[in-house]
């Protein structure tokens, strides 16, 4: 069994894989990581290998706690990957994006794939049919957009994301919801249109914590996969198991 630890900007996600089968998915605040880690570890005594992927802060003490119990692979841009990386600055490529493209390379070989991850940021990553990663784009996610309207204005309120069923806001709150949500939807549809103009055969994957707000409103045919990142991380652990 493999344990995947994905340290994000807000939460830590833990997933247990039995080969390619996802047996457990859990998440916690960073302050609760060690107690959650020990709970999962005790519940799954057959765990042998661990991958740690971090785009947020993860302390040396926490990493040592894991290494004292398991063989650990810490994901960086230097790890072995199942695709050709043509990114001009590979040392700046986030490990989350590496994992997403790895999942695409394994699950959709010889296809043009656009992976859209709607999380704290919205990332766009493109893998072509020759298994070459060309790059993509990064834009603010839903929560960042809501927070920025509140932070950089005097009177606009801070709202939680909400999917409106209208496109004309008749209150300040509803106008914010329409502006943020429809803005993101138009952005995503616009990016897809740009990619389709150059790559007619295009597989589109939508994943990330905010994907459920967006999927039904997008005009394009899209595969939704809530576990795409975790699956990519598990592929990378198996791909690098000899270095653990």
C-alpha positions in Angstrom: 0.0 0.0 0.0 1.0 3.6 -0.7 0.3 6.7 1.4 0.1 10.0 -0.5 0.5 13.2 1.5 -0.5 16.3 -0.5 0.3 19.5 1.4 -1.7 22.4 -0.1 -2.0 26.1 0.7 -4.8 25.5 3.2 -5.3 21.8 3.8 -3.3 18.6 3.9 -4.8 15.7 1.9 -4.0 12.1 2.7 -4.8 9.2 0.4 -4.1 5.4 0.7 -3.8 3.4 -2.5 -3.8 -0.4 -2.8 -2.0 -0.6 -6.1 -4.2 1.8 -8.2 -7.3 1.5 -6.1 -8.0 4.4 -3.8 -8.9 3.0 -0.4 -9.0 6.2 1.7 -9.1 9.9 1.1 -9.0 12.3 4.1 -8.0 15.9 4.7 -7.1 18.1 7.7 -5.8 21.5 8.6 -2.0 21.7 8.8 -2.1 22.0 12.6 -3.9 18.6 12.8 -1.5 16.8 10.3 0.5 14.6 12.7 -2.6 13.3 14.6 -4.3 12.6 11.3 -1.2 10.9 9.9 -0.9 8.6 12.9 -4.6 7.8 12.7 -4.3 6.8 9.0 -1.0 4.9 9.7 -2.7 2.8 12.5 -5.7 2.1 10.4 -3.6 0.8 7.4 -0.7 -1.2 8.8 0.2 -2.5 5.3 1.4 0.9 4.1 5.0 0.5 2.8 5.8 3.7 0.9 4.9 7.4 1.2 5.1 10.3 -1.2 5.1 13.8 0.1 4.1 16.6 -2.2 4.1 20.1 -0.9 3.1 23.4 -2.4 2.6 24.8 1.1 4.8 24.9 4.2 5.8 21.5 5.6 8.2 21.4 8.5 11.3 19.2 8.8 10.0 17.8 12.0 6.8 16.5 10.3 8.9 15.1 7.5 11.2 13.3 9.9 8.2 11.9 11.8 7.1 10.2 8.5 10.7 9.1 7.6 11.0 7.4 11.0 8.3 5.0 10.0 8.3 4.6 6.2 10.3 4.8 3.0 9.6 8.3 1.8 9.8 9.9 -1.7 9.6 13.7 -1.5 8.4 15.0 -4.9 10.5 17.7 -6.6 11.0 18.7 -10.2 14.1 16.5 -10.2 12.1 13.3 -9.9 11.5 10.8 -12.8 8.4 11.7 -14.7 6.4 9.8 -17.4 6.4 12.7 -19.9 8.9 15.0 -21.7 9.0 18.3 -19.9 9.4 21.2 -22.2 8.7 23.9 -19.6 11.3 26.6 -19.9 11.9 26.9 -16.2 11.3 23.3 -14.8 12.7 24.3 -11.4 9.7 26.6 -10.9 7.0 24.1 -12.0 4.8 23.2 -9.1 4.8 19.6 -8.0 1.0 19.7 -8.2 1.1 20.5 -11.9 3.8 17.7 -12.4 1.4 15.3 -10.8 -1.6 16.4 -12.9 0.4 16.0 -16.1 1.7 12.6 -15.0 -1.9 11.4 -14.5 -2.7 12.6 -18.0 0.3 10.9 -19.5 -0.7 7.6 -17.9 -4.4 7.7 -18.4 -4.6 9.4 -21.8 -1.6 8.3 -23.8 -1.0 9.7 -27.3 -3.7 12.3 -26.8 -3.8 16.1 -26.5 -4.9 16.8 -23.0 -5.8 20.0 -21.2 -5.9 19.7 -17.4 -7.8 22.4 -15.5 -7.3 22.4 -11.8 -9.8 24.7 -10.0 -8.3 25.1 -6.5 -6.7 28.1 -4.7 -5.4 29.0 -8.1 -6.8 27.8 -11.4 -4.1 26.1 -13.4 -4.2 25.1 -17.1 -1.7 22.4 -18.2 -1.3 21.0 -21.7 0.2 17.7 -22.7 0.3 17.0 -26.5 -0.2 13.8 -28.3 3.6 13.3 -28.5 3.7 13.1 -24.7 5.4 16.6 -24.5 4.3 19.0 -21.7 4.3 22.5 -23.1 3.1 24.5 -20.2 -0.2 26.4 -19.6 -1.5 29.2 -17.4 -2.1 30.2 -13.8 -4.9 32.5 -12.7 -6.6 33.4 -9.3 -9.1 30.8 -8.0 -12.6 31.5 -6.8 -11.7 32.2 -3.1 -8.9 34.5 -4.1 -11.2 36.5 -6.3 -13.8 36.8 -3.5 -11.2 37.9 -1.0 -9.6 40.4 -3.4 -12.9 42.2 -3.9 -13.3 42.6 -0.1 -9.6 43.4 0.6 -9.0 46.0 -2.1 -12.3 47.9 -1.8 -13.8 49.8 1.1 -17.3 48.5 1.2 -17.6 45.2 -0.7 -18.4 42.3 1.6 -16.4 39.0 1.9 -18.6 36.2 0.6 -18.3 32.5 0.4 -18.5 31.0 -3.1 -22.0 30.4 -4.3 -23.2 29.3 -7.8 -25.8 31.7 -9.0 -28.7 30.6 -11.2 -28.9 34.0 -12.9 -26.5 36.2 -14.9 -27.8 39.7 -13.8 -27.1 40.5 -10.1 -29.8 42.7 -8.5 -28.0 43.1 -5.2 -24.4 43.7 -4.3 -24.0 40.2 -3.0 -25.6 38.6 -6.1 -23.6 40.9 -8.4 -20.4 39.6 -6.7 -21.4 36.0 -7.2 -22.3 36.6 -10.8 -19.1 38.5 -11.5 -16.8 35.9 -9.9 -18.5 32.8 -11.1 -19.4 33.9 -14.6 -15.9 35.4 -14.9 -14.3 32.1 -14.2 -16.6 30.2 -16.4 -16.0 32.6 -19.3 -12.3 32.4 -18.7 -12.2 28.6 -18.8 -14.4 28.4 -21.9 -12.2 31.0 -23.5 -9.0 29.0 -22.8 -10.6 25.8 -24.1 -11.6 27.6 -27.3 -8.0 28.8 -27.8 -6.6 25.3 -27.4 -9.2 23.7 -29.7 -8.4 26.2 -32.4 -4.9 24.6 -32.6 -5.6 21.1 -31.4 -8.9 19.8 -32.8 -8.8 16.6 -30.9 -8.6 17.7 -27.3 -9.4 15.8 -24.1 -10.3 18.2 -21.3 -10.0 17.2 -17.6 -11.5 19.4 -14.8 -10.4 18.7 -11.3 -9.8 20.5 -8.0 -11.9 21.5 -5.0 -14.0 24.1 -6.8 -14.7 22.0 -9.9 -18.3 21.3 -8.7 -19.2 25.0 -8.9 -18.2 25.1 -12.6 -18.8 21.9 -14.3 -22.5 22.2 -15.2 -22.1 25.8 -16.5 -19.2 25.1 -18.9 -20.1 24.8 -22.6 -17.5 22.1 -23.5 -17.4 18.4 -23.1 -15.3 17.8 -20.0 -14.3 14.8 -17.9 -14.6 15.6 -14.2 -12.1 13.7 -12.0 -12.0 14.7 -8.3 -9.0 12.4 -7.6 -6.9 13.2 -10.7 -4.1 14.9 -8.7 -3.9 12.1 -6.1 -3.8 9.5 -8.8 -1.0 11.3 -10.5 0.9 11.4 -7.2 0.5 7.7 -6.8 1.8 7.1 -10.3 4.8 9.2 -9.5 5.5 7.2 -6.3 5.4 4.0 -8.3 7.5 5.6 -11.0 10.2 6.6 -8.4 9.9 3.7 -6.0 13.5 2.6 -6.4 14.7 6.0 -5.1 12.7 5.7 -1.8 
